[in-house]
Amino acid sequence: MKNISSPRSSLVRAIERFFSRKQQVSSRFYPAFQAFVQPPGSAVWSGRNYLRFAEEAYRRNVVAHRAIAMIARGAASVPLRALERGADGVRRPVSDQVLPRLLSQPSPLLPGQSFFEHLYSYRLIGGNAFILAVGPAGEPPRELHLLRPDRVQIITGSGGLPSAYRYKVDQEERDYPVDRLTGASRILHLRDFHPSHDWHGLSPVEAAAYSIDQHNQAAAWNQSLLQNGARPSGALVVKMEGGALSEEQFTRLKQQVDEQFSGPEQAGRPMLLEGGLDWKEMSLSPRDMDFIQAKHSAARDIALAFGVPPQLLGIPGDNTYTNLAEARLALWEQTILPLVHGTLNALEGWLGPQFGLRLDLVPDTDHISALAPRRESLWERLRYADFLSEDEKRAAVGYPPRGTMH
């Protein structure tokens, strides 16, 4: 029989021959391998339901909601300084005030702090955030707008870069192209690392999905207990001869129980039983169900996924830090500041070329009270660092050299 190789095996052999060539391959060639996995021109959604994440985590789960709000509001509260790096390597405040005004009021509807709070919230809920620069073609943007992640489609391209971003609302859609050589686009895509998706980021909500479901189900269980008299149901036992009710008797008894003895407003109401019926309590103790501990365990897992110390969320049973000040410092150092720095690095690489600047966006952390212990410790160490010059000490705390504008 003639051996007919499959298209996939032929493709694999072609790839192996390509990479076995004895030539130096630049880093731009490797992402082109993704074109074999996802053909250019394909439309790629996130692959996960953003609306479900928003509903189950942000709207229905108090722990996830508070964690997202705490991180997003903290990160958005950090003041930003827009600096321009000159030919001498010294950073100075941006001379053109258009960019600082844009950052302080990105859009008519959202001032800077609200804009960044929404940006960080989108990223924490869905793992992705999209910013659209609005303005005449070929000119610096005049406004920045946030796009809802579930409405953005990535149109795949070659070389590991998308060819366009498609924004779709109902039946209306618009494409924003990406320059195939520079990667420049009117849309900035911010995403977290995802180990198995080429185009979209992984949300902390997805990592905590099981724990969020458990916590929500525990809340639903509590609600059911309240609606059923704040205790599990008992049983009505038929003691008459034959041990069974007619269908009419069963329907009437069930209706009577639902109407007169269910719900928190009926709690404690005495039940009148007709002849041949007996009430048997079937209560389960919290010890038997281990209900409260399971709920706290799920809450701790949710906090862990978002990088928030559980004691800051009022979750008992976790004393990793000796006091709230240490917990707040850990939240800022391990979660909020890395998120801020990563976002600003992406923004300066995106906005700088549009304004023709070597842009540095620097977070001003001097006025963040949670970081005061770290700041004081750094100043104390620099105070006795005799081997450093005055300018080197100033650079260590984020200040420019003497004689330059701050």
Secondary structure, 3 states (H helix, E strand, C coil): CCCCCCHHHHHHHHHHHHHCCCCCCCCCCHHHHHHHHCCCCCEECCCCCHHHHHHHHHHCCHHHHHHHHHHHHHHHCCCEEEEEECCCCCEEECCCCHHHHHHHCCCCCCCHHHHHHHHHHHHHHHCEEEEEEECCCCCCCCEEEEECHHHEEEEECCCCCEEEEEEEECCEEEEEEECCCCCCECEEEEECCCCCCCCCCCCHHHHCHHHHHHHHHHHHHHHHHHHCCCCCCCEEEECCCCCCCCHHHHHHHHHHHHHHCCCHHHCCCCCCCCCCEEEECCCCCHHHHCHHHHHHHHHHHHHHHHCCCHHHHCCCCCCCCCCHHHHHHHHHHHHHHHHHHHHHHHHHHHHHHHHCCCEEEEECCCCCHHHHHHHHHHHHHHHCCCCCCHHHHHHHCCCCCCCCCC
